[in-house]
Amino acid sequence: MPRNMSFALTTDQVKDKSKTVTRRFGWKFLKPGDVLWAVEKAMGLKHGEKIKRLAKIKVVAVREEPLHAMPISDCAKEGFPEMVPQDFVAMLCNHYGSKITGASMVNRIEFEYL
């Protein structure tokens, strides 16, 4: 059974399949060919709430890089074509708080929809 990967911040981008790259702190064990369920939310579910599957995805590539090394082409692949990398990094740092900076190492995970 495939693992669940949460896309709570980018649910709409997964639904419309405009997102093909995600950056994660963790998930170092992923390898090309791994199959996952993209879900709306995987943790913090309230009593009686169920996981909502969005799509089945297959990992195409995984690499570790500093967050600030994001190329402009990845903004659209992340589902934010209107952003530049500095805006995306700022959004992610704001979401995670002071423990994350542009220099933080992140796993860039490229995937395709099945």
C-alpha positions, 0 to 999 in steps of 0.5 A: 500500500502506498504511503500518504504525502500531504499536500495541504498547502497545494491541494488545488495545484494537485487537483488540477495537476499543475504541481509536479515538484514538491520540496520536503524537509525529510522524505530522504528515503524516497527513490525514483519509481516509488508510488505515493498517495497525494492526500489533502491532509495526513496528520492532525485529523479531527475525530471522525475525519478521514484522509482525502486522497487527491491523486496517485503519484510516482516519484521521478527524481529526488535530490537534496539542495539548499532551499535558496537554490530553487530555479525560477522554472520550479515555481510553476512546477511547484504550482505557483507560476506567478511567483519568483523563487525568493517569494516561494522561499519566503512563503515556505520559511513563513509557513515553517517559522524560524527553524527554516531559512533559505540556506536550509537543505530540502529534498526536491521531489519530482513526480508524475500523476498515475 
